[in-house]
């Protein structure tokens, strides 16, 4: 007999019911396939992604595991309660649970804090023997040597643009004020052995491989070695990273030669004062355009990320930021409202200063205003965010940005941008959703 284990990734409420994605979802999360890879063969595993399918509460699994980020916590708790009503024990984990364990413990039979590699086998053993404890805590920063492969085969792969995911490193040396990465993964980097990464890469198929690392090339020595080994594989891949790649010609060249097509770069602000306040002074505003030109010249597209609501922002920030993004010919961009997430220095400071408006976690999705800004009202922030999205994904903006010289993937970029253009009303609806 095998125990039936269901692993669930909750959706945000904006993606439920009639708003659920009926077509192709961008990419799945790597967390649940990773947990499945740590699970022994006494268990029959199912992965359910609430973003693309209804959760069937009547399947009566023997055990349910749910991972959650902050904005998804209300839905995670709802799912957990529904299964527990049916007598199914529920384990909760993920970054929100690690940051607010006392809250999460109210909704689960057990919670898992920190990294799962050391502790998940113990959780399963205790479940089998009927001795589940309320709290399981990872022993710290787990070694990344000989990690089991994530069970990507358990994903409904036809529902995603790509499900070819892997992670080569954990952590980040930057300790940005608003980010919980260093709180969870640690400050500094841990790496998987490059031969193990290459073996996993060889096993991945699909149109595009996505690295889930928070900063794939944060350690340039490791990244250069990895990229050199990747060149013969002829893979096409994307990652997250910073603009500093442009300062190292060899690193940029190797990234391009190994198949890098897109880099998601956290630009965040065009104000040096804002960047200093968020501890991201390694971003140099005066060097942005030169850096982006170098990345583009290498044949790599840039997906920029900007945050509104930083301390120096005023009513001009929205248009000024988008004008900059258009002038820099960014291939795509996301715009967010500053969100103080639990576990960050920003959250603690705002809480102590009485600047948090509430702790309705589903609003902590970077599309809603959850704090008091010194210069802008909540409506000004919200309207500015919507304006920025519509302005950046307007036809004149798309034309100017994508007709840049040397664009090696104009059709790919055009498809992405036109998709965003057609979703402008939906974006506003999501932002306005209460």
C-alpha positions in Angstrom: 0.0 0.0 0.0 1.2 3.5 -0.8 0.2 6.7 1.0 -1.5 9.3 -1.2 0.3 12.7 -0.8 -1.2 15.8 -2.5 1.0 18.8 -2.8 -0.8 22.1 -3.5 0.3 25.5 -4.8 -2.5 28.0 -3.9 -3.6 30.7 -6.3 -4.3 34.3 -5.5 -8.1 35.0 -5.3 -7.8 37.2 -8.4 -7.1 34.0 -10.3 -10.0 31.9 -9.1 -13.4 31.2 -10.6 -14.1 33.0 -13.8 -10.7 34.7 -13.5 -8.8 31.4 -13.5 -6.3 31.1 -16.4 -8.0 28.9 -19.0 -5.1 28.8 -21.3 -1.3 28.6 -20.9 0.1 29.8 -17.6 3.6 31.3 -17.7 5.7 28.9 -15.5 5.1 26.8 -12.4 6.9 27.1 -9.1 9.8 24.8 -8.5 9.0 24.3 -4.8 6.5 21.5 -5.0 8.5 19.4 -7.6 11.5 19.8 -5.2 9.4 18.5 -2.3 8.2 15.7 -4.4 11.8 14.8 -5.3 12.6 14.5 -1.6 9.7 12.1 -1.0 10.4 8.4 -0.9 8.5 5.7 -2.9 6.1 4.8 0.0 4.1 7.8 -1.3 2.0 8.3 -4.5 2.3 12.0 -5.2 0.0 14.4 -6.9 0.8 18.1 -7.6 -2.2 20.5 -7.8 -1.7 24.1 -9.0 -4.7 26.2 -8.0 -3.8 28.6 -10.7 -4.8 26.2 -13.5 -7.2 23.7 -12.0 -9.9 23.3 -9.4 -8.8 21.7 -6.1 -10.8 18.5 -5.7 -11.4 18.3 -1.9 -13.2 14.9 -2.3 -10.2 12.9 -3.4 -9.4 12.1 0.2 -5.6 11.9 0.1 -3.8 10.6 3.2 -1.7 13.7 3.6 -1.7 17.2 2.1 1.2 19.6 1.8 0.7 23.3 0.9 3.4 25.9 0.2 2.6 29.6 0.4 3.9 33.1 -0.1 2.4 36.0 1.8 -0.2 37.1 -0.8 -1.4 33.5 -1.2 -1.7 32.8 2.5 -5.4 33.4 2.9 -6.1 31.0 0.1 -3.6 28.5 1.5 -5.4 28.6 4.9 -8.8 28.2 3.2 -7.6 25.1 1.4 -6.0 23.7 4.5 -9.2 24.2 6.6 -11.3 22.5 3.9 -9.1 19.4 3.9 -8.9 19.3 7.7 -12.7 19.3 7.9 -12.6 16.1 5.9 -10.1 14.6 8.4 -7.0 14.9 6.2 -3.9 16.1 8.0 -2.3 19.2 6.4 1.4 20.4 6.4 2.0 24.0 5.7 5.4 25.4 4.5 6.9 28.1 2.4 8.4 31.5 3.1 5.2 33.1 4.7 5.0 30.2 7.1 8.7 30.6 8.1 8.2 34.3 8.7 4.9 34.0 10.7 4.9 30.5 12.2 2.5 31.3 15.0 -0.2 32.5 12.6 0.3 29.6 10.2 0.2 27.0 13.0 -3.5 27.9 13.5 -4.4 26.4 10.1 -2.3 23.2 9.9 -1.6 20.0 11.7 2.1 20.7 11.2 4.2 23.5 9.9 7.7 23.3 8.3 10.1 26.2 8.8 13.1 27.0 6.7 14.6 24.7 4.0 12.9 21.3 3.7 15.8 19.0 2.7 16.9 17.9 6.2 13.4 17.9 7.8 10.9 16.6 5.2 11.9 12.9 5.4 11.4 13.2 9.2 8.0 14.7 8.7 7.0 11.8 6.5 8.4 9.2 8.9 6.4 10.8 11.7 3.3 10.9 9.7 3.5 7.2 8.9 4.0 6.3 12.5 1.2 8.6 13.7 3.4 11.0 15.6 3.3 14.3 13.7 4.6 17.2 15.7 3.2 20.7 15.4 6.5 22.4 14.3 9.4 21.1 12.2 12.4 23.3 11.7 15.1 22.9 9.1 18.6 22.6 10.5 19.8 25.6 8.6 21.4 26.2 5.2 21.4 22.8 3.5 24.2 21.6 1.3 23.4 21.7 -2.4 25.5 18.7 -3.2 23.7 15.6 -4.5 20.2 17.1 -4.4 17.5 14.8 -5.8 16.0 16.0 -9.1 12.7 17.9 -8.8 9.8 15.8 -10.0 8.8 18.0 -13.0 7.1 15.0 -14.5 4.3 15.5 -11.9 3.4 18.9 -13.4 0.6 19.3 -15.9 3.2 20.4 -18.4 0.8 21.2 -21.3 -0.7 24.0 -19.2 2.5 26.0 -18.9 4.6 28.0 -21.4 7.5 26.0 -20.0 8.0 23.7 -17.1 11.7 23.3 -17.6 13.0 24.7 -14.4 16.1 24.3 -12.2 18.1 26.1 -9.6 21.9 26.3 -9.5 22.3 28.4 -6.3 20.5 29.8 -3.3 20.9 33.1 -1.5 22.0 36.6 -2.6 24.8 38.8 -1.3 22.7 41.9 -1.6 20.6 42.7 1.5 17.9 44.8 -0.1 15.6 46.5 2.4 12.4 45.2 0.9 13.5 41.7 0.1 13.1 38.5 2.2 15.5 36.4 0.1 18.4 36.8 2.5 16.2 36.2 5.5 15.1 32.8 4.1 18.0 31.6 2.1 20.8 33.5 3.9 23.2 36.3 2.9 25.7 35.0 0.5 25.6 32.2 -2.0 25.5 28.4 -1.9 26.1 26.5 -5.1 25.3 23.2 -6.6 28.3 21.4 -8.2 28.4 22.4 -11.9 28.5 18.8 -13.2 25.2 18.2 -11.4 23.6 21.3 -12.9 24.8 20.3 -16.3 23.3 16.8 -15.9 20.0 18.2 -14.9 20.0 20.7 -17.8 20.6 17.8 -20.2 17.4 16.1 -19.0 15.2 19.2 -19.5 13.2 19.6 -22.7 11.0 22.4 -23.9 11.2 25.8 -25.6 13.0 27.6 -22.8 14.8 26.7 -19.6 14.2 29.0 -16.6 16.7 29.3 -13.8 14.9 29.9 -10.5 17.9 31.5 -8.8 17.4 34.9 -7.3 20.7 36.1 -8.9 22.2 33.4 -11.2 25.4 35.3 -11.9 25.9 37.0 -8.5 29.2 35.1 -8.2 30.9 35.8 -11.5 33.5 33.1 -11.1 30.9 30.3 -10.6 28.7 31.8 -13.4 31.5 31.9 -15.9 32.4 28.2 -15.2 28.7 27.2 -15.5 28.1 29.1 -18.7 31.2 27.6 -20.4 29.9 24.1 -19.6 26.5 25.1 -20.9 27.6 26.2 -24.3 27.8 22.7 -25.9 24.2 22.0 -24.7 22.7 24.6 -27.1 19.9 25.4 -24.6 17.9 28.6 -24.7 17.4 30.0 -21.2 16.3 32.9 -19.0 17.2 34.0 -15.5 17.0 36.7 -12.9 20.0 38.9 -12.2 21.3 42.4 -11.7 22.5 45.0 -14.2 26.1 44.4 -13.1 26.5 41.8 -15.8 27.2 44.6 -18.2 30.3 45.5 -16.3 32.0 42.2 -17.1 32.4 41.7 -20.9 33.5 38.1 -20.5 30.6 37.1 -18.3 28.1 38.8 -20.7 29.7 37.1 -23.7 29.5 33.7 -22.1 25.9 34.2 -21.0 25.0 35.0 -24.6 27.0 32.1 -26.1 25.5 29.6 -23.7 22.0 30.6 -24.8 20.7 33.4 -22.6 17.7 35.0 -24.2 16.1 37.0 -21.4 17.3 38.5 -18.1 14.8 39.8 -15.5 16.5 42.8 -13.9 15.4 44.5 -10.8 15.9 48.1 -11.8 13.4 49.3 -9.1 14.0 53.1 -9.3 15.5 55.9 -11.3 16.3 57.8 -8.1 19.7 57.4 -6.6 18.3 58.4 -3.2 15.6 55.7 -3.4 18.2 53.1 -4.3 20.4 54.1 -1.3 17.4 53.9 1.0 16.6 50.4 -0.2 20.2 49.3 0.1 20.5 48.8 -3.6 23.2 51.4 -4.3 25.0 48.9 -6.6 22.4 50.0 -9.2 23.9 53.1 -10.8 21.2 55.2 -12.5 23.7 57.1 -14.6 25.0 53.8 -16.0 21.6 52.2 -16.7 21.2 53.0 -20.4 24.9 52.2 -21.2 24.5 48.9 -19.3 21.3 48.0 -21.1 22.8 48.8 -24.4 25.6 46.3 -23.7 23.2 43.6 -22.8 21.1 44.3 -25.9 24.3 44.3 -28.1 25.0 40.8 -26.7 21.7 39.7 -28.1 19.9 39.4 -24.7 16.5 40.8 -24.0 15.8 42.7 -20.8 12.7 42.3 -18.7 12.9 45.3 -16.3 11.2 45.6 -12.9 10.2 48.9 -11.2 8.8 49.7 -7.8 6.5 52.7 -7.0 6.0 54.1 -3.5 9.6 54.5 -2.4 10.5 57.3 -0.1 11.5 59.9 -2.7 8.6 59.2 -5.1 6.1 62.0 -5.9 3.4 62.5 -8.6 6.0 62.7 -11.4 7.6 59.3 -10.7 5.1 57.3 -12.9 5.6 59.1 -16.2 9.3 59.8 -15.6 9.9 56.1 -14.9 8.0 54.9 -18.0 9.7 57.5 -20.2 13.0 56.2 -19.0 12.0 52.6 -19.7 10.8 53.5 -23.2 13.9 55.5 -23.9 16.1 52.6 -22.7 14.1 50.3 -25.1 13.4 47.7 -22.4 11.8 44.7 -24.1 9.3 44.3 -21.3 8.7 45.5 -17.8 6.7 44.9 -14.6 5.6 47.7 -12.4 4.8 47.1 -8.7 3.8 49.0 -5.6 6.2 48.8 -2.8 5.1 46.0 -0.5 6.5 45.5 3.0 6.6 41.7 3.3 6.9 39.9 6.7 10.5 39.0 7.4 11.9 42.1 5.8 13.5 45.1 7.4 11.0 47.2 5.6 8.0 45.4 7.2 9.5 45.8 10.7 10.2 49.5 10.3 6.8 50.3 8.9 5.1 48.2 11.6 7.0 50.0 14.3 6.2 53.4 12.8 2.5 52.6 12.5 2.6 53.0 8.7 0.9 49.6 7.8 -2.7 50.1 6.8 -3.7 46.5 7.5 -2.4 42.9 7.3 -4.9 41.5 4.8 -2.3 39.3 3.2 -4.0 38.9 -0.2 -3.5 42.6 -0.7 0.3 42.2 -0.2 0.7 41.2 -3.9 2.5 44.4 -5.1 -0.7 45.5 -6.9 -2.3 47.1 -3.8 -1.4 49.9 -1.4 -0.9 48.5 2.1 1.1 51.4 3.8 1.0 55.1 4.3 3.3 57.0 1.9 4.7 60.4 3.0 3.9 62.2 -0.3 1.3 60.1 -2.2 -2.2 59.1 -1.3 -3.2 55.4 -1.8 -5.3 56.5 -4.8 -2.5 58.4 -6.4 -0.2 55.3 -6.0 -2.9 53.0 -7.4 -3.8 55.3 -10.4 -0.1 55.8 -11.1 0.6 52.1 -11.2 -2.3 51.6 -13.7 -1.2 54.5 -15.8 2.4 53.2 -16.0 1.3 49.8 -17.2 -1.0 51.2 -19.8 1.5 53.8 -21.0 4.4 51.3 -21.2 2.2 48.8 -23.1 0.7 51.3 -25.5 1.2 50.9 -29.2 3.5 53.9 -29.6 5.7 52.6 -26.7 5.8 49.1 -28.1 6.7 50.3 -31.5 9.5 52.5 -30.2 11.0 49.9 -27.9 10.8 46.8 -30.2 12.1 48.5 -33.3 15.5 48.9 -31.7 18.4 48.0 -33.9 19.8 44.5 -33.3 16.7 43.0 -31.8 17.2 39.3 -32.4 13.8 38.2 -31.1 11.3 40.8 -32.4 8.5 38.4 -32.8 8.9 36.9 -29.3 9.0 40.4 -27.8 6.1 41.5 -29.9 3.9 38.6 -28.8 4.7 39.3 -25.1 4.0 43.1 -25.5 0.8 42.7 -27.5 -0.5 40.2 -24.9 0.1 42.8 -22.2 -1.6 45.4 -24.4 -4.7 43.3 -24.6 -4.7 42.6 -20.9 -4.7 46.3 -19.8 -8.3 46.3 -18.6 -7.7 43.0 -16.7 -4.6 44.5 -15.0 -6.7 47.5 -13.8 -9.5 45.2 -12.6 -7.0 43.1 -10.6 -5.5 46.3 -9.0 -8.9 47.6 -8.2 -10.1 44.3 -6.8 -11.0 44.5 -3.1 
